[in-house]
Amino acid sequence: MINTDKEFYSSPYYFFLRDKGKDYSLYFSAEKNLNEARKKDEMIKVPKDKVKQVKDYLEKLLNSKKK
């Protein structure tokens, strides 16, 4: 489960959703190990009203059999 302000890594996916007050920052990458994922992550801003949709999509992605 994707939680706010807590890193999530399930090979090869890395997600970190941080609360920034007005909005959220979603850090993400797809790498073979956690150290590489942290070094190569990208960030997008997510409005607070869209966070539930983003979490639902990430859960769907993680449960998918396709990598």
PDB file with one MODEL, atoms N, CA, C and O in Angstrom:
MODEL        1
ATOM      1  N   MET A   1       0.831  -1.175   0.000  1.00  0.00           N
ATOM      2  CA  MET A   1       0.000   0.000   0.000  1.00  0.00           C
ATOM      3  C   MET A   1       0.879   1.242   0.000  1.00  0.00           C
ATOM      4  O   MET A   1       1.885   1.299   0.707  1.00  0.00           O
ATOM      5  N   ILE A   2       0.504   2.218  -0.780  1.00  0.00           N
ATOM      6  CA  ILE A   2       1.235   3.473  -0.877  1.00  0.00           C
ATOM      7  C   ILE A   2       0.749   4.402   0.231  1.00  0.00           C
ATOM      8  O   ILE A   2      -0.433   4.741   0.290  1.00  0.00           O
ATOM      9  N   ASN A   3       1.662   4.811   1.106  1.00  0.00           N
ATOM     10  CA  ASN A   3       1.330   5.729   2.197  1.00  0.00           C
ATOM     11  C   ASN A   3       2.074   7.042   2.009  1.00  0.00           C
ATOM     12  O   ASN A   3       3.126   7.086   1.372  1.00  0.00           O
ATOM     13  N   THR A   4       1.529   8.089   2.556  1.00  0.00           N
ATOM     14  CA  THR A   4       2.150   9.408   2.487  1.00  0.00           C
ATOM     15  C   THR A   4       3.360   9.461   3.410  1.00  0.00           C
ATOM     16  O   THR A   4       3.332   8.929   4.520  1.00  0.00           O
ATOM     17  N   ASP A   5       4.417  10.107   2.939  1.00  0.00           N
ATOM     18  CA  ASP A   5       5.659  10.303   3.689  1.00  0.00           C
ATOM     19  C   ASP A   5       6.338   8.998   4.090  1.00  0.00           C
ATOM     20  O   ASP A   5       7.006   8.935   5.123  1.00  0.00           O
ATOM     21  N   LYS A   6       6.170   7.968   3.284  1.00  0.00           N
ATOM     22  CA  LYS A   6       6.829   6.685   3.523  1.00  0.00           C
ATOM     23  C   LYS A   6       7.239   6.106   2.169  1.00  0.00           C
ATOM     24  O   LYS A   6       6.431   6.032   1.244  1.00  0.00           O
ATOM     25  N   GLU A   7       8.513   5.693   2.066  1.00  0.00           N
ATOM     26  CA  GLU A   7       9.002   5.125   0.811  1.00  0.00           C
ATOM     27  C   GLU A   7       8.388   3.753   0.565  1.00  0.00           C
ATOM     28  O   GLU A   7       8.108   3.000   1.498  1.00  0.00           O
ATOM     29  N   PHE A   8       8.187   3.452  -0.702  1.00  0.00           N
ATOM     30  CA  PHE A   8       7.693   2.138  -1.089  1.00  0.00           C
ATOM     31  C   PHE A   8       8.568   1.625  -2.224  1.00  0.00           C
ATOM     32  O   PHE A   8       8.767   2.312  -3.226  1.00  0.00           O
ATOM     33  N   TYR A   9       9.091   0.410  -2.058  1.00  0.00           N
ATOM     34  CA  TYR A   9       9.887  -0.212  -3.113  1.00  0.00           C
ATOM     35  C   TYR A   9       9.456  -1.662  -3.274  1.00  0.00           C
ATOM     36  O   TYR A   9       9.487  -2.446  -2.325  1.00  0.00           O
ATOM     37  N   SER A  10       9.059  -1.997  -4.475  1.00  0.00           N
ATOM     38  CA  SER A  10       8.749  -3.369  -4.860  1.00  0.00           C
ATOM     39  C   SER A  10       9.351  -3.534  -6.242  1.00  0.00           C
ATOM     40  O   SER A  10       8.847  -2.990  -7.225  1.00  0.00           O
ATOM     41  N   SER A  11      10.426  -4.285  -6.302  1.00  0.00           N
ATOM     42  CA  SER A  11      11.230  -4.385  -7.522  1.00  0.00           C
ATOM     43  C   SER A  11      10.355  -4.564  -8.752  1.00  0.00           C
ATOM     44  O   SER A  11       9.526  -5.474  -8.791  1.00  0.00           O
ATOM     45  N   PRO A  12      10.520  -3.730  -9.731  1.00  0.00           N
ATOM     46  CA  PRO A  12      11.479  -2.637  -9.934  1.00  0.00           C
ATOM     47  C   PRO A  12      10.924  -1.258  -9.599  1.00  0.00           C
ATOM     48  O   PRO A  12      11.551  -0.257  -9.945  1.00  0.00           O
ATOM     49  N   TYR A  13       9.763  -1.168  -8.933  1.00  0.00           N
ATOM     50  CA  TYR A  13       9.100   0.118  -8.739  1.00  0.00           C
ATOM     51  C   TYR A  13       9.451   0.779  -7.410  1.00  0.00           C
ATOM     52  O   TYR A  13       9.504   0.126  -6.368  1.00  0.00           O
ATOM     53  N   TYR A  14       9.689   2.088  -7.470  1.00  0.00           N
ATOM     54  CA  TYR A  14       9.972   2.898  -6.291  1.00  0.00           C
ATOM     55  C   TYR A  14       9.023   4.090  -6.301  1.00  0.00           C
ATOM     56  O   TYR A  14       8.902   4.787  -7.309  1.00  0.00           O
ATOM     57  N   PHE A  15       8.346   4.321  -5.165  1.00  0.00           N
ATOM     58  CA  PHE A  15       7.437   5.453  -5.018  1.00  0.00           C
ATOM     59  C   PHE A  15       7.654   6.111  -3.667  1.00  0.00           C
ATOM     60  O   PHE A  15       7.890   5.437  -2.665  1.00  0.00           O
ATOM     61  N   PHE A  16       7.572   7.419  -3.650  1.00  0.00           N
ATOM     62  CA  PHE A  16       7.639   8.173  -2.408  1.00  0.00           C
ATOM     63  C   PHE A  16       6.701   9.360  -2.559  1.00  0.00           C
ATOM     64  O   PHE A  16       6.950  10.248  -3.374  1.00  0.00           O
ATOM     65  N   LEU A  17       5.632   9.384  -1.786  1.00  0.00           N
ATOM     66  CA  LEU A  17       4.622  10.435  -1.846  1.00  0.00           C
ATOM     67  C   LEU A  17       4.789  11.317  -0.616  1.00  0.00           C
ATOM     68  O   LEU A  17       4.555  10.879   0.510  1.00  0.00           O
ATOM     69  N   ARG A  18       5.198  12.567  -0.841  1.00  0.00           N
ATOM     70  CA  ARG A  18       5.491  13.484   0.264  1.00  0.00           C
ATOM     71  C   ARG A  18       4.482  14.626   0.275  1.00  0.00           C
ATOM     72  O   ARG A  18       4.197  15.238  -0.754  1.00  0.00           O
ATOM     73  N   ASP A  19       3.951  14.898   1.466  1.00  0.00           N
ATOM     74  CA  ASP A  19       3.004  15.997   1.656  1.00  0.00           C
ATOM     75  C   ASP A  19       3.788  17.305   1.735  1.00  0.00           C
ATOM     76  O   ASP A  19       4.653  17.462   2.597  1.00  0.00           O
ATOM     77  N   LYS A  20       3.486  18.239   0.839  1.00  0.00           N
ATOM     78  CA  LYS A  20       4.190  19.523   0.787  1.00  0.00           C
ATOM     79  C   LYS A  20       3.287  20.692   1.163  1.00  0.00           C
ATOM     80  O   LYS A  20       3.587  21.832   0.810  1.00  0.00           O
ATOM     81  N   GLY A  21       2.207  20.441   1.860  1.00  0.00           N
ATOM     82  CA  GLY A  21       1.303  21.521   2.270  1.00  0.00           C
ATOM     83  C   GLY A  21       0.184  21.735   1.275  1.00  0.00           C
ATOM     84  O   GLY A  21      -0.900  21.174   1.437  1.00  0.00           O
ATOM     85  N   LYS A  22       0.422  22.534   0.251  1.00  0.00           N
ATOM     86  CA  LYS A  22      -0.606  22.820  -0.761  1.00  0.00           C
ATOM     87  C   LYS A  22      -0.850  21.638  -1.685  1.00  0.00           C
ATOM     88  O   LYS A  22      -1.959  21.449  -2.184  1.00  0.00           O
ATOM     89  N   ASP A  23       0.193  20.840  -1.912  1.00  0.00           N
ATOM     90  CA  ASP A  23       0.085  19.699  -2.822  1.00  0.00           C
ATOM     91  C   ASP A  23       1.014  18.581  -2.351  1.00  0.00           C
ATOM     92  O   ASP A  23       1.624  18.672  -1.286  1.00  0.00           O
ATOM     93  N   TYR A  24       1.110  17.539  -3.151  1.00  0.00           N
ATOM     94  CA  TYR A  24       1.987  16.413  -2.854  1.00  0.00           C
ATOM     95  C   TYR A  24       3.071  16.327  -3.921  1.00  0.00           C
ATOM     96  O   TYR A  24       2.870  16.738  -5.064  1.00  0.00           O
ATOM     97  N   SER A  25       4.209  15.793  -3.536  1.00  0.00           N
ATOM     98  CA  SER A  25       5.275  15.496  -4.489  1.00  0.00           C
ATOM     99  C   SER A  25       5.378  13.987  -4.589  1.00  0.00           C
ATOM    100  O   SER A  25       5.513  13.298  -3.578  1.00  0.00           O
ATOM    101  N   LEU A  26       5.315  13.477  -5.803  1.00  0.00           N
ATOM    102  CA  LEU A  26       5.430  12.040  -6.043  1.00  0.00           C
ATOM    103  C   LEU A  26       6.774  11.781  -6.710  1.00  0.00           C
ATOM    104  O   LEU A  26       7.021  12.211  -7.837  1.00  0.00           O
ATOM    105  N   TYR A  27       7.635  11.074  -5.993  1.00  0.00           N
ATOM    106  CA  TYR A  27       8.927  10.660  -6.526  1.00  0.00           C
ATOM    107  C   TYR A  27       8.758   9.221  -7.001  1.00  0.00           C
ATOM    108  O   TYR A  27       8.182   8.396  -6.292  1.00  0.00           O
ATOM    109  N   PHE A  28       9.256   8.918  -8.193  1.00  0.00           N
ATOM    110  CA  PHE A  28       9.065   7.582  -8.740  1.00  0.00           C
ATOM    111  C   PHE A  28      10.232   7.195  -9.638  1.00  0.00           C
ATOM    112  O   PHE A  28      10.902   8.050 -10.217  1.00  0.00           O
ATOM    113  N   SER A  29      10.460   5.892  -9.741  1.00  0.00           N
ATOM    114  CA  SER A  29      11.437   5.346 -10.691  1.00  0.00           C
ATOM    115  C   SER A  29      11.226   3.844 -10.787  1.00  0.00           C
ATOM    116  O   SER A  29      10.486   3.246 -10.006  1.00  0.00           O
ATOM    117  N   ALA A  30      11.898   3.252 -11.766  1.00  0.00           N
ATOM    118  CA  ALA A  30      11.847   1.804 -11.966  1.00  0.00           C
ATOM    119  C   ALA A  30      13.284   1.330 -12.179  1.00  0.00           C
ATOM    120  O   ALA A  30      13.844   1.477 -13.265  1.00  0.00           O
ATOM    121  N   GLU A  31      13.867   0.766 -11.137  1.00  0.00           N
ATOM    122  CA  GLU A  31      15.258   0.312 -11.170  1.00  0.00           C
ATOM    123  C   GLU A  31      15.381  -1.039 -10.482  1.00  0.00           C
ATOM    124  O   GLU A  31      14.470  -1.481  -9.780  1.00  0.00           O
ATOM    125  N   LYS A  32      16.518  -1.686 -10.693  1.00  0.00           N
ATOM    126  CA  LYS A  32      16.741  -3.036 -10.166  1.00  0.00           C
ATOM    127  C   LYS A  32      16.903  -3.076  -8.653  1.00  0.00           C
ATOM    128  O   LYS A  32      16.545  -4.071  -8.022  1.00  0.00           O
ATOM    129  N   ASN A  33      17.439  -2.003  -8.055  1.00  0.00           N
ATOM    130  CA  ASN A  33      17.592  -2.007  -6.599  1.00  0.00           C
ATOM    131  C   ASN A  33      17.234  -0.637  -6.029  1.00  0.00           C
ATOM    132  O   ASN A  33      17.120   0.343  -6.764  1.00  0.00           O
ATOM    133  N   LEU A  34      17.063  -0.585  -4.732  1.00  0.00           N
ATOM    134  CA  LEU A  34      16.577   0.619  -4.058  1.00  0.00           C
ATOM    135  C   LEU A  34      17.553   1.784  -4.181  1.00  0.00           C
ATOM    136  O   LEU A  34      17.121   2.917  -4.395  1.00  0.00           O
ATOM    137  N   ASN A  35      18.845   1.542  -4.054  1.00  0.00           N
ATOM    138  CA  ASN A  35      19.826   2.626  -4.154  1.00  0.00           C
ATOM    139  C   ASN A  35      19.790   3.292  -5.523  1.00  0.00           C
ATOM    140  O   ASN A  35      19.815   4.520  -5.610  1.00  0.00           O
ATOM    141  N   GLU A  36      19.731   2.513  -6.577  1.00  0.00           N
ATOM    142  CA  GLU A  36      19.642   3.062  -7.932  1.00  0.00           C
ATOM    143  C   GLU A  36      18.332   3.825  -8.110  1.00  0.00           C
ATOM    144  O   GLU A  36      18.307   4.883  -8.739  1.00  0.00           O
ATOM    145  N   ALA A  37      17.255   3.293  -7.562  1.00  0.00           N
ATOM    146  CA  ALA A  37      15.949   3.944  -7.679  1.00  0.00           C
ATOM    147  C   ALA A  37      15.958   5.316  -7.027  1.00  0.00           C
ATOM    148  O   ALA A  37      15.395   6.264  -7.574  1.00  0.00           O
ATOM    149  N   ARG A  38      16.590   5.436  -5.865  1.00  0.00           N
ATOM    150  CA  ARG A  38      16.657   6.729  -5.179  1.00  0.00           C
ATOM    151  C   ARG A  38      17.490   7.732  -5.968  1.00  0.00           C
ATOM    152  O   ARG A  38      17.159   8.917  -6.001  1.00  0.00           O
ATOM    153  N   LYS A  39      18.557   7.277  -6.599  1.00  0.00           N
ATOM    154  CA  LYS A  39      19.436   8.172  -7.352  1.00  0.00           C
ATOM    155  C   LYS A  39      18.775   8.682  -8.632  1.00  0.00           C
ATOM    156  O   LYS A  39      19.017   9.816  -9.045  1.00  0.00           O
ATOM    157  N   LYS A  40      17.945   7.851  -9.259  1.00  0.00           N
ATOM    158  CA  LYS A  40      17.394   8.177 -10.574  1.00  0.00           C
ATOM    159  C   LYS A  40      15.914   8.543 -10.541  1.00  0.00           C
ATOM    160  O   LYS A  40      15.258   8.564 -11.583  1.00  0.00           O
ATOM    161  N   ASP A  41      15.384   8.831  -9.359  1.00  0.00           N
ATOM    162  CA  ASP A  41      13.950   9.119  -9.289  1.00  0.00           C
ATOM    163  C   ASP A  41      13.612  10.463  -9.935  1.00  0.00           C
ATOM    164  O   ASP A  41      14.446  11.363 -10.032  1.00  0.00           O
ATOM    165  N   GLU A  42      12.377  10.560 -10.366  1.00  0.00           N
ATOM    166  CA  GLU A  42      11.832  11.790 -10.936  1.00  0.00           C
ATOM    167  C   GLU A  42      10.698  12.240 -10.028  1.00  0.00           C
ATOM    168  O   GLU A  42      10.166  11.450  -9.249  1.00  0.00           O
ATOM    169  N   MET A  43      10.328  13.524 -10.132  1.00  0.00           N
ATOM    170  CA  MET A  43       9.304  14.059  -9.249  1.00  0.00           C
ATOM    171  C   MET A  43       8.239  14.790 -10.060  1.00  0.00           C
ATOM    172  O   MET A  43       8.540  15.516 -11.008  1.00  0.00           O
ATOM    173  N   ILE A  44       6.989  14.577  -9.661  1.00  0.00           N
ATOM    174  CA  ILE A  44       5.877  15.349 -10.211  1.00  0.00           C
ATOM    175  C   ILE A  44       5.038  15.867  -9.044  1.00  0.00           C
ATOM    176  O   ILE A  44       4.983  15.244  -7.983  1.00  0.00           O
ATOM    177  N   LYS A  45       4.392  16.999  -9.246  1.00  0.00           N
ATOM    178  CA  LYS A  45       3.502  17.545  -8.224  1.00  0.00           C
ATOM    179  C   LYS A  45       2.094  17.037  -8.481  1.00  0.00           C
ATOM    180  O   LYS A  45       1.631  16.979  -9.620  1.00  0.00           O
ATOM    181  N   VAL A  46       1.424  16.670  -7.393  1.00  0.00           N
ATOM    182  CA  VAL A  46       0.063  16.138  -7.466  1.00  0.00           C
ATOM    183  C   VAL A  46      -0.837  17.011  -6.587  1.00  0.00           C
ATOM    184  O   VAL A  46      -0.554  17.176  -5.400  1.00  0.00           O
ATOM    185  N   PRO A  47      -1.913  17.570  -7.146  1.00  0.00           N
ATOM    186  CA  PRO A  47      -2.848  18.343  -6.322  1.00  0.00           C
ATOM    187  C   PRO A  47      -3.501  17.446  -5.267  1.00  0.00           C
ATOM    188  O   PRO A  47      -3.707  16.253  -5.491  1.00  0.00           O
ATOM    189  N   LYS A  48      -3.820  18.034  -4.129  1.00  0.00           N
ATOM    190  CA  LYS A  48      -4.390  17.256  -3.027  1.00  0.00           C
ATOM    191  C   LYS A  48      -5.681  16.547  -3.417  1.00  0.00           C
ATOM    192  O   LYS A  48      -5.953  15.460  -2.906  1.00  0.00           O
ATOM    193  N   ASP A  49      -6.478  17.120  -4.298  1.00  0.00           N
ATOM    194  CA  ASP A  49      -7.744  16.493  -4.668  1.00  0.00           C
ATOM    195  C   ASP A  49      -7.562  15.302  -5.618  1.00  0.00           C
ATOM    196  O   ASP A  49      -8.522  14.579  -5.882  1.00  0.00           O
ATOM    197  N   LYS A  50      -6.355  15.089  -6.128  1.00  0.00           N
ATOM    198  CA  LYS A  50      -6.084  13.973  -7.046  1.00  0.00           C
ATOM    199  C   LYS A  50      -5.285  12.845  -6.398  1.00  0.00           C
ATOM    200  O   LYS A  50      -4.999  11.846  -7.058  1.00  0.00           O
ATOM    201  N   VAL A  51      -4.919  12.978  -5.131  1.00  0.00           N
ATOM    202  CA  VAL A  51      -4.060  11.985  -4.474  1.00  0.00           C
ATOM    203  C   VAL A  51      -4.711  10.607  -4.416  1.00  0.00           C
ATOM    204  O   VAL A  51      -4.035   9.607  -4.655  1.00  0.00           O
ATOM    205  N   LYS A  52      -5.985  10.528  -4.110  1.00  0.00           N
ATOM    206  CA  LYS A  52      -6.651   9.229  -4.038  1.00  0.00           C
ATOM    207  C   LYS A  52      -6.594   8.519  -5.384  1.00  0.00           C
ATOM    208  O   LYS A  52      -6.357   7.312  -5.435  1.00  0.00           O
ATOM    209  N   GLN A  53      -6.808   9.249  -6.472  1.00  0.00           N
ATOM    210  CA  GLN A  53      -6.746   8.655  -7.807  1.00  0.00           C
ATOM    211  C   GLN A  53      -5.335   8.159  -8.117  1.00  0.00           C
ATOM    212  O   GLN A  53      -5.166   7.093  -8.710  1.00  0.00           O
ATOM    213  N   VAL A  54      -4.332   8.925  -7.719  1.00  0.00           N
ATOM    214  CA  VAL A  54      -2.940   8.515  -7.946  1.00  0.00           C
ATOM    215  C   VAL A  54      -2.623   7.254  -7.146  1.00  0.00           C
ATOM    216  O   VAL A  54      -2.019   6.324  -7.679  1.00  0.00           O
ATOM    217  N   LYS A  55      -3.021   7.210  -5.881  1.00  0.00           N
ATOM    218  CA  LYS A  55      -2.783   6.027  -5.050  1.00  0.00           C
ATOM    219  C   LYS A  55      -3.483   4.801  -5.648  1.00  0.00           C
ATOM    220  O   LYS A  55      -2.900   3.717  -5.694  1.00  0.00           O
ATOM    221  N   ASP A  56      -4.720   4.965  -6.104  1.00  0.00           N
ATOM    222  CA  ASP A  56      -5.454   3.851  -6.713  1.00  0.00           C
ATOM    223  C   ASP A  56      -4.748   3.341  -7.964  1.00  0.00           C
ATOM    224  O   ASP A  56      -4.658   2.134  -8.187  1.00  0.00           O
ATOM    225  N   TYR A  57      -4.246   4.272  -8.779  1.00  0.00           N
ATOM    226  CA  TYR A  57      -3.528   3.874  -9.994  1.00  0.00           C
ATOM    227  C   TYR A  57      -2.236   3.136  -9.653  1.00  0.00           C
ATOM    228  O   TYR A  57      -1.915   2.131 -10.287  1.00  0.00           O
ATOM    229  N   LEU A  58      -1.497   3.620  -8.666  1.00  0.00           N
ATOM    230  CA  LEU A  58      -0.245   2.955  -8.270  1.00  0.00           C
ATOM    231  C   LEU A  58      -0.513   1.551  -7.727  1.00  0.00           C
ATOM    232  O   LEU A  58       0.242   0.621  -8.010  1.00  0.00           O
ATOM    233  N   GLU A  59      -1.574   1.400  -6.957  1.00  0.00           N
ATOM    234  CA  GLU A  59      -1.948   0.074  -6.452  1.00  0.00           C
ATOM    235  C   GLU A  59      -2.277  -0.861  -7.616  1.00  0.00           C
ATOM    236  O   GLU A  59      -1.879  -2.025  -7.615  1.00  0.00           O
ATOM    237  N   LYS A  60      -2.998  -0.352  -8.598  1.00  0.00           N
ATOM    238  CA  LYS A  60      -3.351  -1.146  -9.777  1.00  0.00           C
ATOM    239  C   LYS A  60      -2.083  -1.552 -10.538  1.00  0.00           C
ATOM    240  O   LYS A  60      -1.959  -2.693 -10.983  1.00  0.00           O
ATOM    241  N   LEU A  61      -1.158  -0.622 -10.681  1.00  0.00           N
ATOM    242  CA  LEU A  61       0.116  -0.894 -11.345  1.00  0.00           C
ATOM    243  C   LEU A  61       0.895  -1.981 -10.614  1.00  0.00           C
ATOM    244  O   LEU A  61       1.440  -2.886 -11.245  1.00  0.00           O
ATOM    245  N   LEU A  62       0.949  -1.898  -9.302  1.00  0.00           N
ATOM    246  CA  LEU A  62       1.698  -2.878  -8.512  1.00  0.00           C
ATOM    247  C   LEU A  62       1.065  -4.262  -8.552  1.00  0.00           C
ATOM    248  O   LEU A  62       1.770  -5.268  -8.479  1.00  0.00           O
ATOM    249  N   ASN A  63      -0.251  -4.320  -8.667  1.00  0.00           N
ATOM    250  CA  ASN A  63      -0.948  -5.605  -8.714  1.00  0.00           C
ATOM    251  C   ASN A  63      -0.975  -6.213 -10.116  1.00  0.00           C
ATOM    252  O   ASN A  63      -1.351  -7.373 -10.284  1.00  0.00           O
ATOM    253  N   SER A  64      -0.580  -5.439 -11.113  1.00  0.00           N
ATOM    254  CA  SER A  64      -0.544  -5.911 -12.483  1.00  0.00           C
ATOM    255  C   SER A  64       0.568  -6.951 -12.652  1.00  0.00           C
ATOM    256  O   SER A  64       1.604  -6.868 -11.994  1.00  0.00           O
ATOM    257  N   LYS A  65       0.354  -7.900 -13.511  1.00  0.00           N
ATOM    258  CA  LYS A  65       1.380  -8.919 -13.772  1.00  0.00           C
ATOM    259  C   LYS A  65       2.442  -8.421 -14.729  1.00  0.00           C
ATOM    260  O   LYS A  65       3.536  -8.982 -14.792  1.00  0.00           O
ATOM    261  N   LYS A  66       2.130  -7.368 -15.480  1.00  0.00           N
ATOM    262  CA  LYS A  66       3.100  -6.791 -16.405  1.00  0.00           C
ATOM    263  C   LYS A  66       4.045  -5.871 -15.642  1.00  0.00           C
ATOM    264  O   LYS A  66       3.611  -5.112 -14.776  1.00  0.00           O
ATOM    265  N   LYS A  67       5.310  -5.935 -15.952  1.00  0.00           N
ATOM    266  CA  LYS A  67       6.318  -5.073 -15.320  1.00  0.00           C
ATOM    267  C   LYS A  67       6.833  -4.090 -16.320  1.00  0.00           C
ATOM    268  O   LYS A  67       7.690  -3.270 -15.994  1.00  0.00           O
TER     269      LYS A  67
ENDMDL
END
